[in-house]
Amino acid sequence: MSLAEASAPHDKDWRQDGGNPSDTEDQDGGNLRQSEAANHVETLEVGWAAKEKQINYYMAQGRALRRVVALFDNVEDLVAENDRRYDDEQQDQDATLEQDQLQVGYVVLMQTLPWFHKKGCELEYDDYLHMIKMLRQGADSARGNDTSKLKTLVSEWLNRDFKPDPPVDPEDKHSRGFTHNVCSMLLCPAELDWNDPVVRAGIRDRSEGYVVTDLSFPTFLYDKYAANPHDLEEGLFKGKILLQGYKAVFTSPSSARDVEGDGDGTDVIRNNTRAKKSSSGVKVKKHVAEIIKMKKVTPHSIAYIACQVRFTISSITSWRSVDGDFDYVQFWQTIMDFFERPPGHKAHCRVDRLLQWWTRKVFGRNHRNELSDMARASMSVNALARQRAQCDDAAFDSP
C-alpha cells in the first residue's frame, strides 16, 4: 500500500469529523473575539448609564440654586470668595459689601447642597468643571421653567381678580408692562399713585421724578397693592400675587389658589406625604420644596419670586438683568438687604415675624417636627407612659 493510499481513509475521517483542525482554531478565536467585543460594549453601556445618571443628578440638584441660593451669581464665584477668605482670614475685615454677599451665598449653598464641598474636593479638575457646568444648566433650566409657568398663571390671576378690559394676554408679553393698566398699577413705584393721570403720563414718558428704577419698591409687593407713605414697611412683601407666585413655584400651582387665610388648614408637607402613600398606587410628583427639603420660607426664595413676578408683569420678552432703568440684580440685592441687614433689634424682630408669616402661609401651621424633646416629654401621652411605668415599678418593688 502506497503512502497516499494509507493516508486516504484518515483524510476521509477528519473531513467527516468536521474539517481541518486549523479551521476549528480560527472559529474558537473568532468566538472569543466576539465575546470580548460584547463584554466591551456592555462595559461601555454600563459606564455611560452611570455617567448619564450622574449628569441627571447634578442637573436636578442644580435646579435649587437660582431659587434659593443666588439668582445671578454663579457657583464658582461663591466658591472663589470662600477660598479667598480661607487663604487669608485677615481679609474678612476688609471685605466689600459685594464680597460679603458672595460669602452669604456660599453659606446658603452649603446648606442647600451639603455634599458639594466633599464631592468637589474628591473630583479631578476637569470633572469638577463638568459638575459645575451641569449644576448651572439645571439652575438656568429651572429658572426658565418657572418663568414660563408664571407667564400663564399670572395672567389668569390678574384677569380673575381685576377683570381688566382688555384682559391680560397669557401669551403676548408686549401687551403687558406700562401699556396695560393693571400691569402698570402693579409695577408703579410704591411712593406714587397710579390713579393720578399726571403720574401715568410721567411714568410712560419717563419724565423727571417718574422714572421707574430698582430704587422703588413696586406696588405688587404690598398687601392689597397699596403702600402707606408714612410707613413704607407696613404690608411690604405681603402682596397677593407675590404669595401666589411663590406657592405656584415651590409647592404647586393648585396651592396658589389658597392664599387668603393665615395658614389654617394648609399643611403642604403632610398633605404631600399622605398623597404619596395613597392606596391608588399612582406615583405623586414631589413639589420643589419637598425635593430640596425646604420647610421654611427664606429671604433668598422671596427675592427670587419677586424678580420672577416683576419680569412676568413687565413687557420684556426674554430674561435679562436690566429692563430699561430697572436693574434686577440690584432689586434682588435690595430685598436681600431688607431681610438680612436690618438696622436694629426691633427691625430684626419685624423681619422674623414676617418670615414666620410667610412660612405659615406657604407650609401651614404644622410645627410637629420642630418640637423639642422637653416639650414632647411634657405632653400627656408621654407623661402617662412614664406614670404607668412608675406604678408598675413601685408595685414590683413593694413586699
C-alpha positions as CSV (number, residue, x, y, z in Angstrom):
1,M,0.0,0.0,0.0
2,S,1.4,3.3,-1.0
3,L,1.7,6.2,1.5
4,A,-1.0,8.0,-0.3
5,E,-3.4,5.1,-0.1
6,A,-2.6,4.5,3.5
7,S,-3.4,8.1,4.3
8,A,-6.6,8.4,2.3
9,P,-9.0,6.9,4.9
10,H,-7.6,9.2,7.5
11,D,-8.3,12.2,5.2
12,K,-11.9,11.0,4.9
13,D,-12.2,10.5,8.6
14,W,-11.1,14.1,9.5
15,R,-13.3,15.5,6.8
16,Q,-16.2,13.7,8.2
17,D,-15.3,14.8,11.8
18,G,-15.7,18.4,10.9
19,G,-12.8,19.6,8.8
20,N,-9.3,20.9,9.2
21,P,-8.1,21.4,12.8
22,S,-6.9,24.9,11.9
23,D,-10.4,25.9,10.9
24,T,-11.6,24.9,14.4
25,E,-9.0,27.0,16.0
26,D,-9.9,30.0,13.8
27,Q,-13.6,29.6,14.8
28,D,-12.7,29.4,18.5
29,G,-10.7,32.5,18.2
30,G,-13.5,34.3,16.4
31,N,-15.9,33.4,19.1
32,L,-13.5,34.7,21.8
33,R,-13.1,38.0,20.0
34,Q,-16.9,38.3,19.6
35,S,-17.3,37.6,23.3
36,E,-14.7,40.2,24.2
37,A,-16.3,42.8,22.0
38,A,-19.7,42.1,23.5
39,N,-18.2,42.5,27.0
40,H,-16.5,45.7,26.0
41,V,-19.8,47.1,24.6
42,E,-21.6,46.1,27.8
43,T,-18.9,47.8,29.9
44,L,-19.3,50.9,27.8
45,E,-23.0,50.9,28.1
46,V,-22.9,50.4,31.9
47,G,-20.3,53.2,32.2
48,W,-22.4,55.6,30.0
49,A,-25.5,54.7,32.1
50,A,-23.7,55.6,35.3
51,K,-22.4,58.8,33.7
52,E,-25.8,59.8,32.5
53,K,-27.3,59.1,35.9
54,Q,-24.6,61.3,37.5
55,I,-25.3,64.1,35.0
56,N,-29.1,63.9,35.7
57,Y,-28.3,64.1,39.4
58,Y,-26.2,67.2,39.1
59,M,-28.8,68.9,36.9
60,A,-31.6,68.0,39.3
61,Q,-29.6,69.3,42.3
62,G,-28.7,72.5,40.4
63,R,-32.4,73.4,40.0
64,A,-32.4,74.7,43.5
65,L,-29.6,77.2,43.0
66,R,-31.3,80.2,41.3
67,R,-34.4,79.7,43.5
68,V,-32.9,79.6,47.0
69,V,-29.1,80.4,46.7
70,A,-28.3,83.2,44.3
71,L,-30.3,84.3,41.3
72,F,-27.5,86.0,39.4
73,D,-24.2,84.8,41.0
74,N,-22.6,81.6,39.8
75,V,-21.4,78.7,42.0
76,E,-17.8,79.3,41.0
77,D,-18.0,82.9,42.2
78,L,-19.3,81.8,45.6
79,V,-16.6,79.2,45.9
80,A,-13.9,81.6,44.9
81,E,-14.9,84.1,47.6
82,N,-14.9,81.4,50.3
83,D,-11.5,80.2,49.1
84,R,-10.2,83.8,49.3
85,R,-11.3,84.1,52.9
86,Y,-9.9,80.7,53.8
87,D,-6.5,81.6,52.4
88,D,-6.3,85.0,54.2
89,E,-8.5,85.3,57.3
90,Q,-7.4,88.9,57.8
91,Q,-9.1,89.9,54.6
92,D,-12.5,89.3,56.2
93,Q,-12.2,92.6,58.0
94,D,-11.6,94.5,54.7
95,A,-14.3,92.7,52.7
96,T,-16.5,94.7,50.5
97,L,-20.3,94.5,50.6
98,E,-20.3,92.5,47.4
99,Q,-17.8,90.1,48.8
100,D,-19.9,89.7,52.0
101,Q,-22.9,89.0,49.8
102,L,-21.0,86.3,47.9
103,Q,-20.0,84.7,51.2
104,V,-23.6,84.6,52.4
105,G,-24.4,82.9,49.1
106,Y,-21.7,80.3,49.8
107,V,-23.1,79.5,53.2
108,V,-26.6,79.0,51.8
109,L,-25.1,76.9,49.0
110,M,-23.5,74.5,51.6
111,Q,-26.9,74.3,53.4
112,T,-28.7,73.6,50.2
113,L,-26.1,71.1,48.7
114,P,-24.3,69.7,51.8
115,W,-22.5,67.1,49.6
116,F,-20.9,69.8,47.3
117,H,-17.7,70.6,49.3
118,K,-16.7,66.9,49.8
119,K,-17.5,66.0,46.2
120,G,-15.6,69.0,44.9
121,C,-12.5,68.0,46.8
122,E,-12.6,64.4,45.5
123,L,-13.0,65.2,41.8
124,E,-10.3,65.8,39.3
125,Y,-10.3,69.4,38.0
126,D,-11.9,68.6,34.6
127,D,-14.6,66.5,36.4
128,Y,-15.2,69.4,38.8
129,L,-15.7,71.8,36.0
130,H,-18.1,69.4,34.4
131,M,-20.1,69.2,37.6
132,I,-20.3,73.0,37.9
133,K,-21.5,73.1,34.3
134,M,-24.2,70.6,34.9
135,L,-25.3,72.4,38.1
136,R,-25.5,75.7,36.1
137,Q,-27.6,74.1,33.4
138,G,-30.0,72.7,35.9
139,A,-30.2,76.1,37.6
140,D,-30.9,78.0,34.4
141,S,-33.4,75.4,33.2
142,A,-35.4,75.7,36.5
143,R,-35.5,79.5,36.2
144,G,-36.7,79.2,32.6
145,N,-39.4,76.7,33.6
146,D,-40.6,79.0,36.4
147,T,-40.7,81.9,34.0
148,S,-42.9,80.0,31.5
149,K,-45.2,78.7,34.3
150,L,-45.8,82.1,35.8
151,K,-46.3,83.8,32.4
152,T,-49.6,81.9,32.1
153,L,-50.6,81.7,35.7
154,V,-50.1,85.4,36.5
155,S,-52.4,86.4,33.6
156,E,-55.1,84.1,34.9
157,W,-54.8,85.6,38.4
158,L,-54.9,89.2,37.2
159,N,-57.9,88.5,34.9
160,R,-59.8,86.8,37.6
161,D,-59.1,89.4,40.3
162,F,-59.3,92.6,38.3
163,K,-61.4,91.6,35.2
164,P,-59.5,94.1,33.1
165,D,-60.6,95.2,29.6
166,P,-58.8,94.2,27.6
167,P,-57.7,91.1,29.6
168,V,-54.0,90.3,30.2
169,D,-52.9,88.2,27.2
170,P,-51.4,84.9,28.5
171,E,-49.1,84.7,25.5
172,D,-48.3,88.2,24.3
173,K,-45.8,89.9,26.6
174,H,-45.8,93.1,24.5
175,S,-49.3,93.9,25.8
176,R,-48.1,93.9,29.4
177,G,-45.9,96.3,31.3
178,F,-46.8,100.0,31.2
179,T,-49.0,99.5,28.2
180,H,-51.6,97.7,30.2
181,N,-53.5,99.5,33.0
182,V,-53.5,96.6,35.6
183,C,-49.8,95.7,35.0
184,S,-48.9,99.3,35.2
185,M,-50.6,99.7,38.5
186,L,-48.7,96.7,39.9
187,L,-45.4,97.9,38.5
188,C,-45.9,101.5,39.7
189,P,-43.4,102.7,42.4
190,A,-45.0,102.4,45.8
191,E,-44.4,106.1,46.5
192,L,-46.6,107.1,43.5
193,D,-50.3,106.8,42.9
194,W,-51.1,105.2,39.5
195,N,-54.6,106.6,39.6
196,D,-53.2,110.1,39.2
197,P,-53.2,111.0,35.5
198,V,-50.1,113.1,36.0
199,V,-48.3,110.0,37.4
200,R,-49.4,107.9,34.5
201,A,-48.2,110.3,31.9
202,G,-44.9,110.9,33.7
203,I,-44.1,107.2,34.0
204,R,-44.9,106.5,30.4
205,D,-42.9,109.5,29.2
206,R,-40.1,108.7,31.7
207,S,-40.2,112.3,32.9
208,E,-38.0,113.6,35.7
209,G,-39.3,112.3,39.1
210,Y,-41.3,109.5,37.4
211,V,-38.5,107.2,36.2
212,V,-39.1,103.6,37.3
213,T,-35.9,102.1,38.8
214,D,-34.9,99.4,41.3
215,L,-34.7,102.2,43.9
216,S,-38.5,102.0,44.3
217,F,-40.5,99.0,45.6
218,P,-43.2,98.1,43.0
219,T,-46.7,98.2,44.3
220,F,-47.3,94.4,43.7
221,L,-45.1,93.7,46.7
222,Y,-47.6,95.3,49.1
223,D,-50.6,93.9,50.9
224,K,-53.8,95.0,49.0
225,Y,-51.4,96.6,46.5
226,A,-51.2,99.8,48.4
227,A,-48.3,101.4,50.4
228,N,-48.5,103.7,53.4
229,P,-46.3,106.6,52.5
230,H,-45.7,107.3,56.2
231,D,-44.8,103.7,57.0
232,L,-43.4,102.0,53.8
233,E,-42.6,98.8,55.7
234,E,-46.3,98.2,56.5
235,G,-47.6,95.5,54.3
236,L,-44.4,95.1,52.4
237,F,-43.8,91.6,50.9
238,K,-47.3,90.6,51.6
239,G,-48.7,91.2,48.1
240,K,-51.2,88.6,47.0
241,I,-49.7,88.0,43.6
242,L,-46.2,87.6,45.2
243,L,-47.6,84.9,47.5
244,Q,-49.4,83.2,44.7
245,G,-46.2,83.2,42.6
246,Y,-44.3,81.7,45.5
247,K,-46.7,78.9,46.1
248,A,-47.0,78.1,42.4
249,V,-43.3,77.6,42.1
250,F,-42.4,76.0,45.5
251,T,-45.5,73.9,46.3
252,S,-47.9,73.7,43.3
253,P,-50.0,75.8,41.0
254,S,-53.1,74.4,42.7
255,S,-51.9,75.5,46.1
256,A,-51.7,79.1,44.9
257,R,-55.5,79.2,45.0
258,D,-55.4,79.2,48.8
259,V,-53.7,82.4,49.9
260,E,-56.5,84.3,51.8
261,G,-56.3,82.5,55.2
262,D,-53.4,82.6,57.7
263,G,-52.2,79.1,57.0
264,D,-55.2,77.4,58.6
265,G,-55.9,74.1,57.1
266,T,-52.7,74.3,55.0
267,D,-50.1,71.6,55.6
268,V,-48.3,71.1,52.3
269,I,-45.6,68.8,53.6
270,R,-48.0,66.4,55.4
271,N,-50.6,66.5,52.6
272,N,-47.9,65.6,50.0
273,T,-46.6,62.8,52.2
274,R,-50.2,61.4,52.6
275,A,-50.7,61.7,48.8
276,K,-47.6,59.6,48.1
277,K,-48.9,56.9,50.4
278,S,-52.3,56.7,48.8
279,S,-53.8,53.3,48.2
280,S,-54.3,54.0,44.5
281,G,-50.7,53.2,43.8
282,V,-50.3,56.2,41.5
283,K,-46.9,57.9,41.9
284,V,-47.4,61.5,43.1
285,K,-44.9,64.1,41.8
286,K,-43.0,65.8,44.5
287,H,-43.1,69.6,44.8
288,V,-40.0,71.8,44.7
289,A,-39.9,72.5,48.4
290,E,-40.0,68.8,49.2
291,I,-37.3,67.9,46.7
292,I,-34.9,70.4,48.2
293,K,-36.1,69.6,51.8
294,M,-37.3,73.2,52.3
295,K,-39.6,73.6,55.4
296,K,-39.3,77.4,55.9
297,V,-39.5,80.3,53.6
298,T,-36.2,82.1,53.2
299,P,-35.2,85.6,52.1
300,H,-33.4,84.3,49.0
301,S,-36.6,82.5,47.8
302,I,-38.7,85.6,48.3
303,A,-36.3,87.7,46.4
304,Y,-36.3,85.1,43.6
305,I,-40.1,85.1,43.3
306,A,-40.2,88.9,43.4
307,C,-37.9,89.1,40.4
308,Q,-39.9,86.4,38.6
309,V,-43.2,88.1,39.2
310,R,-41.8,91.5,38.2
311,F,-40.5,90.1,35.0
312,T,-43.8,88.3,34.3
313,I,-45.8,91.5,34.6
314,S,-43.4,93.6,32.5
315,S,-43.4,93.7,28.7
316,I,-39.8,92.4,28.1
317,T,-39.9,89.1,26.3
318,S,-36.6,87.5,27.3
319,W,-34.9,87.1,30.7
320,R,-32.2,89.7,31.3
321,S,-30.8,91.6,34.3
322,V,-31.7,95.1,33.2
323,D,-35.1,96.3,31.9
324,G,-34.7,99.9,30.8
325,D,-33.9,101.8,34.0
326,F,-34.7,98.9,36.3
327,D,-31.8,96.7,37.4
328,Y,-32.9,93.2,38.6
329,V,-29.6,92.5,40.2
330,Q,-29.9,95.5,42.5
331,F,-33.6,94.8,43.0
332,W,-32.7,91.2,44.2
333,Q,-30.0,92.6,46.5
334,T,-32.2,95.3,47.9
335,I,-34.7,92.6,49.0
336,M,-31.9,90.5,50.5
337,D,-30.6,93.6,52.4
338,F,-34.0,94.2,53.8
339,F,-34.2,90.8,55.4
340,E,-30.5,90.2,56.2
341,R,-29.3,93.6,57.2
342,P,-32.0,95.2,59.5
343,P,-30.8,98.4,61.1
344,G,-31.6,97.3,64.7
345,H,-33.2,94.9,67.1
346,K,-36.8,95.9,66.5
347,A,-36.3,95.8,62.8
348,H,-34.8,92.3,63.1
349,C,-37.8,91.2,65.1
350,R,-40.2,92.5,62.5
351,V,-38.2,90.6,59.8
352,D,-38.5,87.4,61.9
353,R,-42.3,87.9,62.2
354,L,-42.6,88.5,58.5
355,L,-40.7,85.2,57.7
356,Q,-42.9,83.4,60.2
357,W,-46.0,84.8,58.4
358,W,-44.6,83.6,55.1
359,T,-43.9,80.1,56.4
360,R,-47.4,79.8,57.8
361,K,-48.9,81.0,54.5
362,V,-46.9,78.6,52.4
363,F,-46.4,75.5,54.6
364,G,-49.2,75.8,57.1
365,R,-49.2,75.7,60.9
366,N,-47.6,72.3,61.4
367,H,-44.7,72.5,63.8
368,R,-44.7,68.9,65.0
369,N,-41.1,68.2,63.7
370,E,-39.8,71.3,65.5
371,L,-40.9,70.3,69.0
372,S,-38.0,69.9,71.5
373,D,-37.5,66.7,73.5
374,M,-38.6,68.6,76.6
375,A,-41.8,69.7,75.0
376,R,-42.6,66.2,73.8
377,A,-41.8,64.7,77.2
378,S,-44.3,67.0,79.0
379,M,-47.2,66.1,76.7
380,S,-49.9,63.9,78.2
381,V,-49.2,60.8,76.1
382,N,-45.6,60.6,77.1
383,A,-46.4,61.7,80.7
384,L,-49.0,58.9,81.0
385,A,-46.5,56.4,79.8
386,R,-44.0,57.4,82.4
387,Q,-46.7,57.3,85.2
388,R,-47.8,53.9,84.3
389,A,-44.2,52.6,84.2
390,Q,-43.6,54.2,87.6
391,C,-46.7,52.5,89.0
392,D,-45.5,49.1,87.8
393,D,-42.0,49.7,89.2
394,A,-43.5,50.6,92.5
395,A,-45.7,47.5,92.6
396,F,-42.8,45.3,91.7
397,D,-40.6,46.8,94.5
398,S,-43.3,46.5,97.2
399,P,-43.2,43.5,99.5
